[in-house]
Amino acid sequence: MSSASQKFVSQTSTKGLLVACATAALCAATILGCKSPKPLQKPIKTGATVQYPVRPAIAPPTFKLFHQTDNSLTLVTDEHASNDQIAAILWQLHDTAKTDSFGPLGLPQSFIDKRDPIVWFHIYRGAKCASEKYTEGKYPCGASYHGAGDYTLGSFSNKNYDDAVLITNGKETHLWDTNTQH
C-alpha cells in the first residue's frame, strides 16, 4: 500500500472512531436518560408592598358622555382638571359600579349591565383628543394615547372586577388593589 493510501485509511479510521464514539455517547445518554437543567425559578417578592395613592378628598368634577362603542364609553371633563379631580372621577365610577347606579351620572345603565364581559371608561381632559380611540385617518392629537384616566369594569373571569389607572405623561398609576375590597 502506498503512503498516501495508508494516510487515507488512517484518517478514515480516526474519523470513523470519532463518529462511533459520538454515536455511543448519544445512545448511552438516551438509554440512561438525559437530565435537562432545572428551569430558572421566578423571583419571589420579599416584603415589597405596593403603595396606592390616597383617595382624593375632593368632589369629582362634572363630566359628560362624549362617545360610546360596543364596549367602551369615552368621557370628557374640564380640560384643566387636576390629577386629583381625574382620580375622584375614577373613584366615583368605582362607587357607582358597586351600587349599579350609573343612570344618575348620565351614563347608560342598561349598556353597562349588558357588558360582555368588559366595559372600559376612557376619561379625557377636554374634547380635543377624545375622539382618538375611534377616529379614522389623522389622529387629533398625534399617535400616542392622551387619556387622563381609564376605568375597567368586568373581566373574562369576573364580571365585577374593577380597576382604575390615572395616566400622567404616559405613566399609569393604579388607584387601588383589585384583589381586595375597597
C-alpha positions in Angstrom: 0.0 0.0 0.0 1.3 3.4 -0.8 2.0 6.0 1.8 -0.9 8.1 0.6 -3.3 5.1 0.8 -2.0 4.4 4.3 -2.6 8.0 5.4 -6.2 7.9 3.9 -7.0 4.7 5.7 -5.6 6.1 9.0 -7.6 9.3 8.7 -10.7 7.4 7.7 -10.3 5.1 10.7 -9.8 8.1 13.1 -12.9 9.8 11.7 -14.9 6.5 11.9 -13.7 6.1 15.5 -14.9 9.6 16.4 -18.3 9.0 14.8 -18.6 5.7 16.6 -17.7 7.3 20.0 -20.2 10.1 19.5 -22.9 7.7 18.5 -22.2 5.5 21.5 -22.3 8.5 23.8 -25.6 9.7 22.3 -27.1 6.2 22.7 -25.9 5.9 26.3 -27.4 9.3 27.1 -30.7 8.3 25.6 -30.8 5.0 27.4 -29.8 6.4 30.7 -31.9 9.5 30.3 -30.7 13.0 29.9 -31.5 15.4 32.7 -32.4 18.8 31.5 -31.2 21.7 33.6 -33.8 22.9 36.1 -35.7 25.9 34.8 -34.9 29.2 36.4 -37.2 29.9 39.3 -39.3 33.0 39.2 -38.1 35.7 41.6 -40.0 35.8 44.9 -41.1 39.1 46.2 -39.8 39.6 49.7 -41.7 42.1 51.7 -42.2 44.6 48.8 -45.6 46.2 49.1 -47.3 48.3 46.5 -48.3 51.8 47.6 -51.5 53.1 46.2 -52.3 56.8 46.3 -54.7 58.1 48.9 -58.3 58.6 47.7 -58.8 62.3 47.0 -60.9 64.2 49.5 -62.4 66.4 46.8 -65.7 66.1 44.8 -65.3 64.9 41.3 -65.8 67.5 38.6 -68.7 67.1 36.1 -68.2 65.0 33.0 -70.2 64.1 30.0 -70.5 61.1 27.7 -68.6 62.0 24.6 -68.8 58.7 22.6 -69.9 55.1 23.0 -68.8 52.0 21.2 -69.9 48.4 21.7 -67.5 48.0 24.7 -66.4 51.5 25.9 -67.5 54.9 27.0 -65.4 58.0 26.4 -66.0 60.7 29.0 -64.8 64.3 28.9 -64.3 66.6 31.8 -62.8 70.1 32.2 -59.6 70.5 30.2 -57.8 71.9 33.2 -58.9 69.1 35.6 -56.2 68.1 38.1 -54.9 64.6 38.7 -56.9 64.6 41.9 -60.0 65.5 40.1 -59.5 62.7 37.5 -58.8 60.3 40.3 -62.1 61.5 42.0 -64.0 60.6 38.8 -62.4 57.2 38.7 -63.4 56.6 42.4 -66.9 57.9 41.6 -67.2 55.3 38.8 -65.9 52.6 41.2 -68.5 53.5 43.8 -71.3 53.7 41.2 -70.4 50.3 39.9 -70.8 48.8 43.4 -74.4 50.3 43.6 -75.4 49.8 39.9 -76.4 53.4 39.6 -74.8 54.8 36.5 -78.0 56.4 35.3 -77.8 59.5 37.6 -74.3 60.2 36.2 -75.8 60.4 32.6 -74.3 57.0 31.7 -76.4 54.2 30.1 -77.0 51.7 33.0 -78.5 49.1 30.6 -75.4 49.2 28.4 -73.2 48.7 31.4 -75.4 45.9 32.8 -75.2 44.0 29.4 -71.4 44.2 29.1 -69.9 41.1 27.6 -67.9 40.9 29.7 -66.0 44.2 30.0 -66.7 47.9 29.6 -63.9 50.4 29.5 -64.3 54.1 30.5 -61.8 56.4 29.0 -61.6 59.9 30.6 -60.2 62.9 28.8 -59.4 66.4 29.8 -61.5 68.3 27.3 -62.8 67.1 24.0 -59.8 67.9 21.7 -58.2 64.4 21.9 -61.3 62.4 23.0 -62.0 61.0 19.5 -58.6 59.4 19.1 -59.9 55.9 20.1 -62.3 55.7 17.2 -61.2 58.2 14.6 -60.0 57.2 11.1 -57.2 59.0 9.4 -55.1 61.6 11.2 -55.3 61.4 15.0 -56.5 64.6 16.6 -53.5 64.9 19.0 -50.9 62.6 17.5 -50.3 58.9 17.5 -50.0 58.3 21.3 -52.8 57.8 23.8 -53.9 61.1 25.5 -56.5 59.8 28.1 -56.1 61.1 31.6 -57.6 58.0 33.3 -59.1 54.7 32.5 -61.6 52.6 34.5 -62.3 49.0 33.7 -65.4 47.2 34.8 -65.5 43.4 34.3 -63.1 40.8 33.1 -63.3 37.5 31.3 -63.2 35.7 34.7 -65.1 38.1 37.0 -67.9 40.3 35.8 -67.5 42.6 38.9 -63.7 43.1 38.5 -62.8 46.8 38.6 -59.6 48.7 38.1 -58.6 52.3 37.6 -55.5 54.0 36.4 -54.5 57.6 36.5 -52.4 58.5 33.4 -49.8 61.2 33.8 -47.3 61.8 30.9 -47.8 58.2 29.7 -47.2 56.7 33.2 -50.1 54.6 34.7 -50.8 54.7 38.4 -53.2 52.1 39.7 -55.5 53.7 42.3 -56.4 50.5 44.3 -55.6 46.8 44.8 -58.0 44.9 42.5 -57.7 41.9 44.8 -59.1 43.5 47.9 -62.4 45.1 48.9 -62.1 48.9 48.9 
